[in-house]
Amino acid sequence: MRSTSSRRSAVALLLCGTLLWPYAPAVVAAEVVASTEPALLLKYAAPDLPDRSAREVLDPIPAIVAKELRIRWLPVPLELSGKDAVEIPVPDDAALRRIAGKVSLASDQMDKVESAAAERILDEAEKECRSYRFTEATRPFLAEIFLRRGILRLWEGKTSDAEALLSRVRALRPGFAPDPALFPPQVLSAWKATRQRRVPEAELLVESLPSGAEIFVDGERRGVTPARVRMKNIAPVRIRVSHPGYRSAETTGQWLPGDSEVLRFSLPGDRVARLGELLAGAAQGKGGGAGPLVEEIRAAAGTSRLAILMLEKEASGERLRARLYAGRPTGQDPVLLGEKSFPGGKKGAELSGKWTAETLAADGWPKAERPDRPWYNSAWFWGIVLTTAIAVVLGSGGGGGGSAGSPGGTVAVNF
């Protein structure tokens, strides 16, 4: 019985150790996070430095510095564009009645062969439809508007334009077909010809200044400006363009099949880019004035520690030169802590990262001094203790098979 009990104890110890062991790293990590200070690192590459070369050096630096200093990096605060998202309203019953009335009035004008009046009323109805979100309630009206306008184009002898408009009807109402009893052969023939056409989609030409900005449609990357983007869904979408060193720009809109539009975005420089330009100018003796901007970014991030790392080509073009600045409180201009040249690539990233950490530490940033823990606070120590305890329990229970009359587990020997 003692052997069985010992084995149960060993199993219990093993289970407890297994349950508690995963929490040991979390506890240690929590202590490390609690002891770090929030900080912000702004990285700026000179415009003449290729983006790939700059990223190879700048991207690994925050992780390298964080190993040497007792800090945790905060994300760079986004600069608000001051442009609210456009909310496209859903049409209510009154709006739908107005649109229906206009479509009906246009049909009456067509019956009177008043083409100009009908065209004007259809334009008004389409404009009002487009001011609301495209829904199942508005699509039939839009399809009717395109159908009526297609008939007007046939009256004018513009067959190709009429077929293009009828194709848009097919895209909006895939199950619709003109009733031969209600429509003349000319319309039926044009409708049949639309079957040879590809179902139209909205097509946007997206441009930006500067060009080369990435295009995102509802978060999905769709190319680089300038580029043509097709819209398959008849629903509001958000289009955003993003370029390194510039603030992103976006717009919300909706487009119908067959629509074509040119979207032009002018991307202003972001705060980090403006800051880099100010510091570059100050280094060349062209004034300063970066203090208020640094204070704005620091306040938005909610930290008192801010560093700025600038990277540029040396005159020879073979090596890179890094300049490190540290922000100062009360809107003062950042202070140049030092500058040094490095090779490019991974080696340059490692060297510049260590140099950045050493320079910031010399400026008073907290070093990552890992306190010496007592040996009995080590997770490995308690793991060894747990393993030893299990072995002792198993070992002490192993001799229980000797004399049945020895409850203590010892072996009785008679001389």
TARA-V589501 format. One record per pair of residues at least 12 apart in sequence whose ideal C-beta (glycine too) atoms are under 6 Angstrom apart, sorted by the first residue. I is the first residue (numbers start at 0). J is the second residue. D is the distance in Angstrom with one decimal. If there is no record, write none. Layout:
[[I:J:D] [I:J:D]]
//
This chain:
[[1:399:4.4] [1:408:4.9] [2:396:4.3] [2:399:3.6] [5:392:5.1] [5:395:5.9] [5:396:2.7] [6:396:6.0] [8:392:5.1] [9:389:4.8] [9:392:4.4] [9:393:5.1] [12:388:5.8] [12:389:5.3] [13:389:5.8] [16:385:4.3] [23:378:4.2] [35:69:5.3] [35:70:5.5] [35:71:4.4] [36:70:5.2] [36:365:6.0] [37:71:6.0] [37:73:5.2] [37:302:4.4] [38:70:4.3] [38:302:5.8] [38:304:3.9] [39:73:5.1] [39:300:4.6] [39:302:5.4] [39:305:4.7] [40:61:5.5] [40:72:5.8] [40:306:5.2] [41:271:5.2] [41:307:4.7] [42:57:4.6] [42:308:5.3] [43:271:5.9] [43:275:3.4] [43:309:4.9] [44:310:4.9] [45:311:3.7] [48:312:5.7] [52:343:5.6] [53:310:5.8] [55:344:5.5] [56:347:4.9] [56:348:4.7] [59:348:4.3] [60:352:4.4] [63:352:2.9] [64:352:5.7] [64:355:5.3] [64:356:4.5] [67:356:3.5] [67:367:5.7] [68:356:5.6] [68:364:5.3] [68:367:5.6] [69:365:4.0] [69:367:4.8] [73:300:5.1] [73:302:5.8] [76:299:3.8] [76:300:5.0] [78:246:5.8] [78:269:5.7] [78:270:5.3] [84:251:5.8] [85:251:4.2] [87:132:4.6] [87:235:5.1] [88:131:5.7] [89:132:5.0] [90:131:4.0] [90:137:5.9] [95:136:5.9] [98:124:5.5] [98:127:5.6] [98:128:5.9] [98:140:5.1] [101:120:5.5] [101:123:5.8] [101:124:3.9] [102:124:5.4] [102:140:5.9] [102:143:5.4] [104:120:5.4] [105:117:4.7] [105:120:4.1] [105:121:4.8] [105:147:5.9] [114:151:5.7] [121:144:5.3] [121:147:5.7] [121:148:5.6] [124:144:5.6] [125:144:5.1] [128:140:5.7] [128:141:5.4] [133:233:5.1] [133:253:5.6] [138:171:5.2] [141:171:5.7] [142:168:4.8] [142:171:4.1] [142:172:4.5] [145:164:4.9] [145:167:4.7] [145:168:4.9] [146:168:5.0] [148:164:5.3] [149:161:4.5] [149:164:3.7] [149:165:4.6] [150:186:6.0] [153:185:5.5] [161:189:5.2] [162:189:5.4] [162:192:5.3] [162:193:5.4] [165:189:5.8] [165:190:5.6] [165:193:4.8] [166:193:4.7] [166:196:4.9] [166:199:5.3] [167:199:5.9] [167:256:5.2] [167:257:4.4] [169:193:5.8] [170:198:5.1] [170:199:5.6] [170:256:3.6] [177:190:5.3] [199:256:4.4] [199:257:4.0] [200:229:4.7] [200:231:5.8] [200:256:5.9] [201:230:3.9] [201:254:3.5] [201:258:4.2] [202:227:5.8] [202:229:5.5] [202:259:5.0] [203:228:4.9] [203:260:5.4] [203:262:5.6] [204:227:5.5] [204:261:4.6] [205:224:5.5] [205:226:5.8] [205:228:5.6] [205:262:4.9] [206:224:5.6] [206:225:4.6] [206:263:4.9] [207:224:4.1] [207:240:5.0] [207:264:4.4] [207:266:5.9] [208:265:5.0] [210:224:5.2] [210:225:6.0] [211:223:5.8] [212:224:4.7] [212:240:4.2] [212:241:5.9] [212:242:3.9] [213:241:5.0] [214:240:5.7] [215:239:4.6] [216:236:5.7] [216:238:5.6] [217:236:5.3] [217:237:5.7] [230:254:5.1] [235:251:6.0] [235:253:4.5] [237:249:6.0] [237:251:4.9] [238:250:5.6] [240:264:4.9] [242:266:5.4] [244:272:4.4] [245:266:3.9] [245:268:5.6] [245:269:6.0] [246:267:5.3] [246:269:4.6] [248:264:4.3] [248:266:5.6] [270:296:5.8] [274:289:5.8] [274:292:5.3] [277:289:4.1] [287:332:4.8] [289:332:5.4] [290:330:4.5] [290:331:4.9] [290:332:4.4] [291:330:5.2] [293:326:4.6] [293:333:5.4] [294:330:4.4] [297:326:5.6] [305:326:3.6] [306:325:5.5] [307:324:4.1] [307:333:5.9] [308:323:5.6] [309:322:4.5] [313:340:5.8] [318:340:4.7] [318:342:5.8] [319:341:5.4] [319:343:5.7] [320:340:4.9] [321:339:5.9] [321:351:5.2] [322:338:4.3] [323:336:4.7] [323:337:5.6] [323:355:5.9] [323:358:5.4] [325:362:5.4] [336:358:5.0] [336:362:5.6] [337:358:5.1] [339:354:5.7]]
//
